[in-house]
């Protein structure tokens, strides 16, 4: 059974708090598949990218939300 978007997003936030930014990014992208217009999820994805040092991708993600 696939994980729901809410569970994926919760798992993303938990992974981020543990410093597991790659998992946080993967889970946030999974959640965005179900809710592609959710600005909070896009903002969190950008935060994950920034934490991974992927600054250009983070900037593009934040710009899209704004």
Secondary structure in CASP SS format (residue, H / E / C, confidence):
PFRMAT SS
TARGET T0000
AUTHOR 0000-0000-0000
METHOD secondary structure of the structure
MODEL  1
X C 1.00
X C 1.00
X C 1.00
X C 1.00
X H 1.00
X H 1.00
X H 1.00
X H 1.00
X H 1.00
X H 1.00
X H 1.00
X H 1.00
X H 1.00
X H 1.00
X H 1.00
X H 1.00
X H 1.00
X C 1.00
X C 1.00
X C 1.00
X H 1.00
X H 1.00
X H 1.00
X H 1.00
X H 1.00
X H 1.00
X H 1.00
X H 1.00
X H 1.00
X H 1.00
X H 1.00
X H 1.00
X H 1.00
X H 1.00
X C 1.00
X C 1.00
X C 1.00
X C 1.00
X H 1.00
X H 1.00
X H 1.00
X H 1.00
X H 1.00
X H 1.00
X H 1.00
X H 1.00
X H 1.00
X H 1.00
X H 1.00
X H 1.00
X H 1.00
X C 1.00
X C 1.00
X C 1.00
X H 1.00
X H 1.00
X H 1.00
X H 1.00
X H 1.00
X H 1.00
X H 1.00
X H 1.00
X H 1.00
X H 1.00
X H 1.00
X C 1.00
END
